[in-house]
Amino acid sequence: GHAGADAPICKRIPVQAPDGRLARITSSTQSCLSPKTAYCQLVCLSSFVCPDYPEAMSSTLNPRSAPILLVGLARSGTTWLAKLLDSHPDTVYRHEPEALPFFPPMPIIAGKEDAAVYGQSLSRFVRGLVTLDRVNQAATLPVFRKRGESLIRYQGRRAVTQLSKLAGNRLGNIRIPGNFAVGQSDGSRLVWKSVVSVGRIGCIRESVQPLHVVLLIRHPCGVIASRGQGVEQRVMAPVGPNEMTELLGSGSEVARSILERTQLHTTYELEAFRWALLNSLAVEAISDQPGCSIIRYEDLCTDPESVTGSLLASLNLSPSDQLLGFLRRSTSNTSPRFYGIYREKVSVDQWRGSFPESIQDRVSEIVRGTAAGRLYFGS
């Protein structure tokens, strides 16, 4: 809003507007604004801040640059690796966009043969991710500077992003004002992170071409233990009965092979079955395929610089000082937040001390022999 000459407890800040006019934007020191009012003022402010951003910066992605799909089950480290890729100056990141209504309704498992049904909708969905401006998908923190972005523009985008996140905590998945959801330049790579499409990789690869796929896998006991903690802390929901029923009745060869040799009764056993089924379908879909990478979470934590460097090379992304700096900061301490992106190497196998060996043995028995299980337990 605009302040009059006698506006109390306010300071009037002159900001050069895009058309050259001198606008006076009110910066109130009062903290009693409602979230809705604060968001409305943020929308007004965004129309004046940082007008020097070139039009080219809001253009679509280079069609010759394949999007990157980073996929893995929840609690596998995908958020950390996603932010590492987001810290590269030539990427634009979208966080778990399947939560939005324009994602095509799909089964949990969809193979290459299902592209005939879902292919057109998936292709349209991916194209729309570039201009997506919802706070939950396009405003994850921290915010990184992109190639060709002026320092003023970057600082403005970071401020608007942080304020949008605060407003979104009360108002829901709001839009980021102005053009601040777009931080990419021509030729940038779209990075789409997903924790719900592990079983859909075959269909997505067939539908969206070209496409680079990065599958991040964590030890099944680590995933199960972490998910159990999340459920106990009420920050995660347990696997729903509908999803488990769909997985058990999928009829896939992986599911049949497990169900033929063992019975599943406990939550741990069902979680192990889910881990083996979805990850094995993903491994089989991308193994030995060009533009696809499979990374073990434990390897990433043990030697993050080497693994990240190899991944960048496979994705045709140049080395980045900004990425390297964030990588070193993110591995120098451990965040207390459940969904934190900072972790020390010693935290990789902390689950072993609290996860009974009898359950570990039972989990390995269920997953052993599957394509994903062989990554940890051999043949």
Protein Blocks (a to p, Z undefined) as FASTA:
>chain_A
ZZdfklghiacdddddfkopacdddddfbfkbcfklmmmmmmmmmmmgoplbcfklmmcc
dfklccddddddehilpmmmmmmmmmpmkbccdehkllpmklccddfbdcfklmmmmmmm
mmmmmmmmmmpcbfklmmcccddddehiafklmmmmmmmmmmmmmmmmmnopaddehjll
pccdehiacddddfklmmmmmmmmmmmccdddddddddfklmmmmmmmmmmnopaccddf
klmmmmmmnopaklmmmmmmoccfblmlmmmmmmmmmmmmmmmmmgopahiacddfklmm
mmmmlmmmmmmmmnopacdfklmmmmmmmmmbccfbfkbcbdcfklmmmmmmmmcfklmm
mmmmmmgopaklmmmnoZZ
